[in-house]
């Protein structure tokens, strides 16, 4: 599929270190959003249409619920030392002063995924064959 998907063993540790767990729906949604963005960074230009809506359709919910779950994950990340993690990932210390918007945190994680060739696990979530195709 994508040429950057090579390092599957790093994915759980990477997300767990940020306080994101696969057994939480919000964590699943955030990880899916990150991998969708990593696959095509232009999706971040209209995050509602290109990420939230396809995820909502796939999960039989609303784009607003997807957005709220991502905001919840952002809050969890920031409570679990996220400012330091984001500073390390981006090289910028401004995360200690400003909480990132949802699209910013998705972009930071997506760029990290691409840079470090972290792969989405094959059996991570239920029934995901066409989730990325829905966004096009």
OpenMM code with the backbone's topology and positions (N, CA, C; nanometers):
from openmm import Vec3, app, unit

residues = "UNK UNK UNK UNK UNK UNK UNK UNK UNK UNK UNK UNK UNK UNK UNK UNK UNK UNK UNK UNK UNK UNK UNK UNK UNK UNK UNK UNK UNK UNK UNK UNK UNK UNK UNK UNK UNK UNK UNK UNK UNK UNK UNK UNK UNK UNK UNK UNK UNK UNK UNK UNK UNK UNK UNK UNK UNK UNK UNK UNK UNK UNK UNK UNK UNK UNK UNK UNK UNK UNK UNK UNK UNK UNK UNK UNK UNK UNK UNK UNK UNK UNK UNK UNK UNK UNK UNK UNK UNK UNK UNK UNK UNK UNK UNK UNK UNK UNK UNK UNK UNK UNK UNK UNK UNK UNK UNK UNK UNK UNK UNK UNK UNK UNK UNK UNK UNK UNK UNK UNK UNK UNK UNK UNK UNK UNK UNK UNK UNK UNK UNK UNK UNK UNK UNK UNK".split()
positions = [
    Vec3(0.0835, -0.1187, 0.0000),
    Vec3(0.0000, 0.0000, 0.0000),
    Vec3(0.0880, 0.1251, 0.0000),
    Vec3(0.1146, 0.1831, 0.1173),
    Vec3(0.1998, 0.3019, 0.1246),
    Vec3(0.3433, 0.2603, 0.1508),
    Vec3(0.4367, 0.3263, 0.0855),
    Vec3(0.5761, 0.2891, 0.0997),
    Vec3(0.6341, 0.3222, 0.2360),
    Vec3(0.5692, 0.4096, 0.3162),
    Vec3(0.6243, 0.4411, 0.4469),
    Vec3(0.5793, 0.3425, 0.5538),
    Vec3(0.4909, 0.2503, 0.5213),
    Vec3(0.4388, 0.1558, 0.6196),
    Vec3(0.5342, 0.0376, 0.6351),
    Vec3(0.6338, 0.0519, 0.7192),
    Vec3(0.7295, -0.0568, 0.7321),
    Vec3(0.7578, -0.0980, 0.8753),
    Vec3(0.7381, -0.0130, 0.9712),
    Vec3(0.7851, -0.0397, 1.1059),
    Vec3(0.6691, -0.0634, 1.2027),
    Vec3(0.6009, -0.1758, 1.1884),
    Vec3(0.4791, -0.2009, 1.2642),
    Vec3(0.5014, -0.2140, 1.4141),
    Vec3(0.6164, -0.2564, 1.4596),
    Vec3(0.6367, -0.2772, 1.6024),
    Vec3(0.6441, -0.1470, 1.6800),
    Vec3(0.6760, -0.0348, 1.6161),
    Vec3(0.6876, 0.0926, 1.6859),
    Vec3(0.5533, 0.1573, 1.7178),
    Vec3(0.4499, 0.1231, 1.6450),
    Vec3(0.3228, 0.1939, 1.6571),
    Vec3(0.2639, 0.1901, 1.7980),
    Vec3(0.2485, 0.0764, 1.8625),
    Vec3(0.1868, 0.0794, 1.9947),
    Vec3(0.2654, 0.1620, 2.0962),
    Vec3(0.3946, 0.1472, 2.1018),
    Vec3(0.4752, 0.2227, 2.1970),
    Vec3(0.4658, 0.3724, 2.1719),
    Vec3(0.4663, 0.4097, 2.0462),
    Vec3(0.4591, 0.5504, 2.0089),
    Vec3(0.3290, 0.6130, 2.0597),
    Vec3(0.2168, 0.5505, 2.0351),
    Vec3(0.0896, 0.6054, 2.0795),
    Vec3(0.0706, 0.5891, 2.2304),
    Vec3(0.1127, 0.4767, 2.2859),
    Vec3(0.0981, 0.4564, 2.4301),
    Vec3(0.1779, 0.5598, 2.5087),
    Vec3(0.2938, 0.5978, 2.4588),
    Vec3(0.3761, 0.6962, 2.5297),
    Vec3(0.3068, 0.8322, 2.5367),
    Vec3(0.2104, 0.8547, 2.4479),
    Vec3(0.1347, 0.9802, 2.4485),
    Vec3(0.0060, 0.9677, 2.5299),
    Vec3(-0.0193, 0.8495, 2.5889),
    Vec3(-0.1411, 0.8295, 2.6672),
    Vec3(-0.2608, 0.7881, 2.5836),
    Vec3(-0.2366, 0.7371, 2.4627),
    Vec3(-0.3437, 0.6965, 2.3715),
    Vec3(-0.3482, 0.5435, 2.3674),
    Vec3(-0.4655, 0.4891, 2.3970),
    Vec3(-0.4809, 0.3445, 2.4015),
    Vec3(-0.5843, 0.2976, 2.3008),
    Vec3(-0.5583, 0.1834, 2.2402),
    Vec3(-0.6472, 0.1305, 2.1367),
    Vec3(-0.7825, 0.0876, 2.1910),
    Vec3(-0.7911, 0.0533, 2.3184),
    Vec3(-0.9196, 0.0057, 2.3703),
    Vec3(-1.0177, 0.1196, 2.3959),
    Vec3(-0.9739, 0.2446, 2.3871),
    Vec3(-1.0646, 0.3591, 2.3984),
    Vec3(-1.1079, 0.4015, 2.2587),
    Vec3(-1.2361, 0.4230, 2.2421),
    Vec3(-1.2880, 0.4638, 2.1112),
    Vec3(-1.2210, 0.5930, 2.0642),
    Vec3(-1.2049, 0.6884, 2.1541),
    Vec3(-1.1417, 0.8151, 2.1160),
    Vec3(-0.9988, 0.7915, 2.0661),
    Vec3(-0.9265, 0.7016, 2.1309),
    Vec3(-0.7913, 0.6689, 2.0869),
    Vec3(-0.7905, 0.6042, 1.9497),
    Vec3(-0.8865, 0.5169, 1.9244),
    Vec3(-0.8977, 0.4534, 1.7938),
    Vec3(-0.9233, 0.5582, 1.6859),
    Vec3(-1.0166, 0.6481, 1.7146),
    Vec3(-1.0509, 0.7522, 1.6176),
    Vec3(-0.9304, 0.8415, 1.5903),
    Vec3(-0.8593, 0.8790, 1.6962),
    Vec3(-0.7411, 0.9637, 1.6781),
    Vec3(-0.6361, 0.8929, 1.5929),
    Vec3(-0.6093, 0.7666, 1.6228),
    Vec3(-0.5093, 0.6930, 1.5449),
    Vec3(-0.5522, 0.6824, 1.3991),
    Vec3(-0.6800, 0.6571, 1.3746),
    Vec3(-0.7276, 0.6497, 1.2369),
    Vec3(-0.7093, 0.7836, 1.1663),
    Vec3(-0.7417, 0.8917, 1.2360),
    Vec3(-0.7253, 1.0253, 1.1774),
    Vec3(-0.5785, 1.0518, 1.1446),
    Vec3(-0.4900, 1.0140, 1.2352),
    Vec3(-0.3459, 1.0341, 1.2129),
    Vec3(-0.2994, 0.9568, 1.0897),
    Vec3(-0.3401, 0.8316, 1.0786),
    Vec3(-0.2958, 0.7518, 0.9643),
    Vec3(-0.3596, 0.7990, 0.8341),
    Vec3(-0.4833, 0.8491, 0.8404),
    Vec3(-0.5449, 0.9065, 0.7199),
    Vec3(-0.4652, 1.0286, 0.6748),
    Vec3(-0.4293, 1.1138, 0.7694),
    Vec3(-0.3508, 1.2331, 0.7362),
    Vec3(-0.2120, 1.1947, 0.6872),
    Vec3(-0.1508, 1.0948, 0.7498),
    Vec3(-0.0169, 1.0516, 0.7076),
    Vec3(-0.0198, 0.9979, 0.5649),
    Vec3(-0.1286, 0.9348, 0.5292),
    Vec3(-0.1423, 0.8803, 0.3950),
    Vec3(-0.1540, 0.9910, 0.2906),
    Vec3(-0.2218, 1.1009, 0.3280),
    Vec3(-0.2399, 1.2129, 0.2356),
    Vec3(-0.2519, 1.3402, 0.3191),
    Vec3(-0.1414, 1.4129, 0.3329),
    Vec3(-0.1381, 1.5315, 0.4189),
    Vec3(-0.2329, 1.6413, 0.3709),
    Vec3(-0.2709, 1.6399, 0.2448),
    Vec3(-0.3639, 1.7424, 0.1957),
    Vec3(-0.5026, 1.7283, 0.2587),
    Vec3(-0.5311, 1.6167, 0.3199),
    Vec3(-0.6596, 1.5992, 0.3893),
    Vec3(-0.6758, 1.6993, 0.5026),
    Vec3(-0.5668, 1.7500, 0.5544),
    Vec3(-0.5736, 1.8449, 0.6660),
    Vec3(-0.6240, 1.9822, 0.6219),
    Vec3(-0.6267, 2.0080, 0.4922),
    Vec3(-0.6753, 2.1377, 0.4433),
    Vec3(-0.8232, 2.1572, 0.4745),
    Vec3(-0.8997, 2.0505, 0.4714),
    Vec3(-1.0408, 2.0549, 0.5097),
    Vec3(-1.0668, 1.9323, 0.5966),
    Vec3(-1.0261, 1.9411, 0.7211),
    Vec3(-1.0273, 1.8263, 0.8103),
    Vec3(-1.1676, 1.7709, 0.8329),
    Vec3(-1.2677, 1.8580, 0.8355),
    Vec3(-1.4050, 1.8104, 0.8555),
    Vec3(-1.4486, 1.7202, 0.7405),
    Vec3(-1.4310, 1.7678, 0.6186),
    Vec3(-1.4754, 1.6905, 0.5027),
    Vec3(-1.3864, 1.5689, 0.4759),
    Vec3(-1.2561, 1.5844, 0.4928),
    Vec3(-1.1627, 1.4800, 0.4498),
    Vec3(-1.1247, 1.3779, 0.5565),
    Vec3(-1.1483, 1.4093, 0.6827),
    Vec3(-1.1136, 1.3145, 0.7881),
    Vec3(-1.2338, 1.2860, 0.8790),
    Vec3(-1.2940, 1.3905, 0.9359),
    Vec3(-1.4034, 1.3695, 1.0312),
    Vec3(-1.5235, 1.2998, 0.9683),
    Vec3(-1.5670, 1.3462, 0.8520),
    Vec3(-1.6860, 1.2876, 0.7898),
    Vec3(-1.6661, 1.1421, 0.7473),
    Vec3(-1.5529, 1.1066, 0.6836),
    Vec3(-1.5333, 0.9642, 0.6509),
    Vec3(-1.5263, 0.8754, 0.7764),
    Vec3(-1.4608, 0.9252, 0.8803),
    Vec3(-1.4560, 0.8477, 1.0051),
    Vec3(-1.5951, 0.8343, 1.0655),
    Vec3(-1.6735, 0.9399, 1.0604),
    Vec3(-1.8096, 0.9364, 1.1153),
    Vec3(-1.8958, 0.8360, 1.0387),
    Vec3(-1.8882, 0.8384, 0.9067),
    Vec3(-1.9655, 0.7420, 0.8264),
    Vec3(-1.9248, 0.5996, 0.8608),
    Vec3(-1.7960, 0.5802, 0.8726),
    Vec3(-1.7436, 0.4458, 0.8994),
    Vec3(-1.7871, 0.3953, 1.0368),
    Vec3(-1.7989, 0.4848, 1.1320),
    Vec3(-1.8333, 0.4478, 1.2696),
    Vec3(-1.9806, 0.4721, 1.3019),
    Vec3(-2.0582, 0.5105, 1.2025),
    Vec3(-2.2022, 0.5340, 1.2195),
    Vec3(-2.2299, 0.6353, 1.3296),
    Vec3(-2.1627, 0.7475, 1.3190),
    Vec3(-2.1796, 0.8563, 1.4149),
    Vec3(-2.1740, 0.9881, 1.3383),
    Vec3(-2.1556, 1.0964, 1.4088),
    Vec3(-2.1505, 1.2273, 1.3435),
    Vec3(-2.0072, 1.2807, 1.3398),
    Vec3(-1.9845, 1.3754, 1.2495),
    Vec3(-1.8535, 1.4398, 1.2428),
    Vec3(-1.8259, 1.5159, 1.3727),
    Vec3(-1.9302, 1.5696, 1.4345),
    Vec3(-1.9145, 1.6391, 1.5620),
    Vec3(-1.8655, 1.5458, 1.6720),
    Vec3(-1.9164, 1.4233, 1.6723),
    Vec3(-1.8712, 1.3246, 1.7717),
    Vec3(-1.7258, 1.2856, 1.7477),
    Vec3(-1.6875, 1.2733, 1.6221),
    Vec3(-1.5480, 1.2425, 1.5890),
    Vec3(-1.4585, 1.3564, 1.6366),
    Vec3(-1.5007, 1.4788, 1.6083),
    Vec3(-1.4241, 1.5959, 1.6506),
    Vec3(-1.4088, 1.6002, 1.8021),
    Vec3(-1.5163, 1.5711, 1.8747),
    Vec3(-1.5108, 1.5716, 2.0211),
    Vec3(-1.4147, 1.4646, 2.0720),
    Vec3(-1.4177, 1.3462, 2.0126),
    Vec3(-1.3257, 1.2402, 2.0539),
    Vec3(-1.1806, 1.2826, 2.0319),
    Vec3(-1.1543, 1.3491, 1.9223),
    Vec3(-1.0178, 1.3949, 1.8949),
    Vec3(-0.9773, 1.5036, 1.9943),
    Vec3(-1.0695, 1.5919, 2.0284),
    Vec3(-1.0395, 1.6941, 2.1300),
    Vec3(-1.0138, 1.6289, 2.2657),
    Vec3(-1.0889, 1.5231, 2.2983),
    Vec3(-1.0664, 1.4508, 2.4244),
    Vec3(-0.9271, 1.3886, 2.4276),
    Vec3(-0.8863, 1.3301, 2.3151),
    Vec3(-0.7521, 1.2716, 2.3077),
    Vec3(-0.6468, 1.3806, 2.3222),
    Vec3(-0.6689, 1.4935, 2.2555),
    Vec3(-0.5750, 1.6060, 2.2682),
    Vec3(-0.5603, 1.6458, 2.4147),
    Vec3(-0.6702, 1.6537, 2.4878),
    Vec3(-0.6644, 1.6887, 2.6301),
    Vec3(-0.5857, 1.5854, 2.7090),
    Vec3(-0.6084, 1.4590, 2.6789),
    Vec3(-0.5352, 1.3515, 2.7466),
    Vec3(-0.3862, 1.3619, 2.7178),
    Vec3(-0.3523, 1.3852, 2.5929),
    Vec3(-0.2109, 1.3979, 2.5550),
    Vec3(-0.1466, 1.5122, 2.6321),
    Vec3(-0.2145, 1.6255, 2.6378),
    Vec3(-0.1572, 1.7425, 2.7052),
    Vec3(-0.1454, 1.7200, 2.8555),
    Vec3(-0.2361, 1.6424, 2.9149),
    Vec3(-0.2285, 1.6116, 3.0586),
    Vec3(-0.1159, 1.5128, 3.0888),
    Vec3(-0.0793, 1.4313, 2.9906),
    Vec3(0.0229, 1.3269, 3.0099),
    Vec3(0.1603, 1.3724, 2.9606),
    Vec3(0.1917, 1.4991, 2.9746),
    Vec3(0.3223, 1.5489, 2.9327),
    Vec3(0.3301, 1.5768, 2.7842),
    Vec3(0.2166, 1.6042, 2.7243),
    Vec3(0.2110, 1.6246, 2.5802),
    Vec3(0.2913, 1.7416, 2.5292),
    Vec3(0.3026, 1.8473, 2.6083),
    Vec3(0.3799, 1.9633, 2.5632),
    Vec3(0.5251, 1.9234, 2.5387),
    Vec3(0.5805, 1.8437, 2.6279),
    Vec3(0.7184, 1.7961, 2.6087),
    Vec3(0.7282, 1.7039, 2.4875),
    Vec3(0.6298, 1.6146, 2.4740),
    Vec3(0.6296, 1.5222, 2.3612),
    Vec3(0.6199, 1.5976, 2.2291),
    Vec3(0.5281, 1.6944, 2.2216),
    Vec3(0.5130, 1.7725, 2.0986),
    Vec3(0.6372, 1.8557, 2.0698),
    Vec3(0.6983, 1.9096, 2.1740),
    Vec3(0.8223, 1.9854, 2.1553),
    Vec3(0.9318, 1.8955, 2.0985),
    Vec3(0.9384, 1.7733, 2.1483),
    Vec3(1.0376, 1.6781, 2.0981),
    Vec3(1.0085, 1.6396, 1.9527),
    Vec3(0.8812, 1.6215, 1.9209),
    Vec3(0.8424, 1.5790, 1.7866),
    Vec3(0.8617, 1.6900, 1.6836),
    Vec3(0.8427, 1.8157, 1.7243),
    Vec3(0.8459, 1.9265, 1.6285),
    Vec3(0.9693, 2.0148, 1.6397),
    Vec3(1.0376, 2.0074, 1.7525),
    Vec3(1.1517, 2.0960, 1.7743),
    Vec3(1.1105, 2.2351, 1.8189),
    Vec3(0.9839, 2.2525, 1.8525),
    Vec3(0.9326, 2.3832, 1.8939),
    Vec3(0.8792, 2.3757, 2.0367),
    Vec3(0.9129, 2.4741, 2.1179),
    Vec3(0.8696, 2.4756, 2.2578),
    Vec3(0.7377, 2.5506, 2.2781),
    Vec3(0.6770, 2.6031, 2.1726),
    Vec3(0.5553, 2.6832, 2.1916),
    Vec3(0.4360, 2.6019, 2.2395),
    Vec3(0.4455, 2.4692, 2.2375),
    Vec3(0.3360, 2.3843, 2.2863),
    Vec3(0.3195, 2.3981, 2.4368),
    Vec3(0.4220, 2.4491, 2.5064),
    Vec3(0.4105, 2.4717, 2.6509),
    Vec3(0.3225, 2.5925, 2.6801),
    Vec3(0.3032, 2.6776, 2.5832),
    Vec3(0.2255, 2.8003, 2.5999),
    Vec3(0.0870, 2.7873, 2.5376),
    Vec3(0.0794, 2.7183, 2.4260),
    Vec3(-0.0452, 2.7105, 2.3492),
    Vec3(-0.0873, 2.5655, 2.3297),
    Vec3(-0.2118, 2.5347, 2.3622),
    Vec3(-0.2670, 2.4020, 2.3352),
    Vec3(-0.2956, 2.3925, 2.1859),
    Vec3(-0.2539, 2.2827, 2.1226),
    Vec3(-0.2747, 2.2723, 1.9780),
    Vec3(-0.4225, 2.2535, 1.9427),
    Vec3(-0.4600, 2.3049, 1.8268),
    Vec3(-0.5916, 2.2752, 1.7714),
    Vec3(-0.5914, 2.1290, 1.7273),
    Vec3(-0.7085, 2.0670, 1.7146),
    Vec3(-0.7110, 1.9258, 1.6723),
    Vec3(-0.6347, 1.8995, 1.5430),
    Vec3(-0.6511, 1.9864, 1.4415),
    Vec3(-0.5800, 1.9616, 1.3154),
    Vec3(-0.4289, 1.9712, 1.3346),
    Vec3(-0.3835, 2.0563, 1.4278),
    Vec3(-0.2391, 2.0692, 1.4516),
    Vec3(-0.1823, 1.9431, 1.5144),
    Vec3(-0.2538, 1.8881, 1.6121),
    Vec3(-0.2003, 1.7688, 1.6792),
    Vec3(-0.2045, 1.6486, 1.5851),
    Vec3(-0.3077, 1.6413, 1.5011),
    Vec3(-0.3126, 1.5335, 1.4017),
    Vec3(-0.1960, 1.5492, 1.3045),
    Vec3(-0.1699, 1.6726, 1.2612),
    Vec3(-0.0594, 1.6954, 1.1681),
    Vec3(0.0754, 1.6596, 1.2295),
    Vec3(0.0978, 1.6967, 1.3535),
    Vec3(0.2247, 1.6655, 1.4198),
    Vec3(0.2449, 1.5142, 1.4259),
    Vec3(0.1416, 1.4427, 1.4690),
    Vec3(0.1530, 1.2970, 1.4777),
    Vec3(0.1670, 1.2343, 1.3392),
    Vec3(0.0933, 1.2855, 1.2408),
    Vec3(0.1017, 1.2311, 1.1043),
    Vec3(0.2420, 1.2516, 1.0459),
    Vec3(0.2986, 1.3691, 1.0671),
    Vec3(0.4353, 1.3937, 1.0180),
    Vec3(0.5351, 1.3007, 1.0872),
    Vec3(0.5148, 1.2778, 1.2157),
    Vec3(0.6026, 1.1872, 1.2894),
    Vec3(0.5890, 1.0443, 1.2346),
    Vec3(0.4669, 1.0033, 1.2084),
    Vec3(0.4417, 0.8700, 1.1515),
    Vec3(0.5138, 0.8560, 1.0178),
    Vec3(0.5008, 0.9554, 0.9325),
    Vec3(0.5665, 0.9506, 0.8011),
    Vec3(0.7186, 0.9506, 0.8142),
    Vec3(0.7698, 1.0402, 0.8974),
    Vec3(0.9146, 1.0545, 0.9133),
    Vec3(0.9780, 0.9261, 0.9664),
    Vec3(0.9112, 0.8616, 1.0601),
    Vec3(0.9665, 0.7428, 1.1245),
    Vec3(0.9140, 0.6125, 1.0665),
    Vec3(0.8391, 0.6245, 0.9563),
    Vec3(0.7906, 0.5075, 0.8849),
    Vec3(0.7155, 0.4112, 0.9761),
    Vec3(0.6287, 0.4665, 1.0579),
    Vec3(0.5485, 0.3858, 1.1492),
    Vec3(0.4254, 0.3373, 1.0740),
    Vec3(0.4007, 0.2089, 1.0835),
    Vec3(0.2910, 0.1499, 1.0078),
    Vec3(0.1668, 0.1337, 1.0928),
    Vec3(0.0547, 0.1436, 1.0270),
    Vec3(-0.0715, 0.1140, 1.0918),
    Vec3(-0.0822, -0.0371, 1.1030),
    Vec3(-0.1143, -0.0885, 1.2203),
    Vec3(-0.1236, -0.2342, 1.2341),
    Vec3(-0.2360, -0.2904, 1.1494),
    Vec3(-0.2150, -0.4085, 1.0974),
    Vec3(-0.3132, -0.4705, 1.0078),
    Vec3(-0.4458, -0.4979, 1.0772),
    Vec3(-0.4439, -0.5492, 1.1974),
    Vec3(-0.5668, -0.5895, 1.2666),
    Vec3(-0.6001, -0.4949, 1.3806),
    Vec3(-0.5786, -0.3670, 1.3610),
    Vec3(-0.5947, -0.2743, 1.4722),
    Vec3(-0.7392, -0.2438, 1.5062),
    Vec3(-0.8219, -0.2199, 1.4068),
    Vec3(-0.9589, -0.1808, 1.4329),
    Vec3(-1.0524, -0.2666, 1.3497),
    Vec3(-1.1782, -0.2544, 1.3772),
    Vec3(-1.2735, -0.3405, 1.3089),
    Vec3(-1.3069, -0.2887, 1.1703),
    Vec3(-1.3101, -0.3782, 1.0752),
    Vec3(-1.3704, -0.3545, 0.9441),
    Vec3(-1.3226, -0.2276, 0.8740),
    Vec3(-1.1937, -0.2135, 0.8462),
    Vec3(-1.1416, -0.0870, 0.7969),
    Vec3(-1.0909, -0.0897, 0.6540),
    Vec3(-1.1287, -0.1854, 0.5762),
    Vec3(-1.0707, -0.1984, 0.4434),
    Vec3(-1.0796, -0.0699, 0.3622),
    Vec3(-1.1944, -0.0036, 0.3618),
    Vec3(-1.2131, 0.1081, 0.2699),
    Vec3(-1.2212, 0.2440, 0.3388),
    Vec3(-1.1791, 0.2536, 0.4625),
    Vec3(-1.1951, 0.3796, 0.5349),
    Vec3(-1.1263, 0.4954, 0.4636),
    Vec3(-1.0104, 0.4722, 0.4057),
    Vec3(-0.9373, 0.5808, 0.3416),
    Vec3(-0.9965, 0.6146, 0.2059),
    Vec3(-1.0565, 0.5169, 0.1420),
    Vec3(-1.1187, 0.5428, 0.0129),
    Vec3(-1.2414, 0.6335, 0.0282),
    Vec3(-1.3092, 0.6267, 0.1431),
    Vec3(-1.4272, 0.7091, 0.1671),
    Vec3(-1.3945, 0.8582, 0.1660),
    Vec3(-1.2710, 0.8942, 0.1958),
    Vec3(-1.2334, 1.0359, 0.2072),
    Vec3(-1.2075, 1.0997, 0.0714),
    Vec3(-1.2037, 1.0253, -0.0321),
    Vec3(-1.1717, 1.0799, -0.1655),
    Vec3(-1.2941, 1.1125, -0.2438),
] * unit.nanometer
topology = app.Topology()
chain = topology.addChain("A")
for resn in residues:
    res = topology.addResidue(resn, chain)
    for name in ("N", "CA", "C"):
        topology.addAtom(name, app.Element.getBySymbol(name[0]), res)
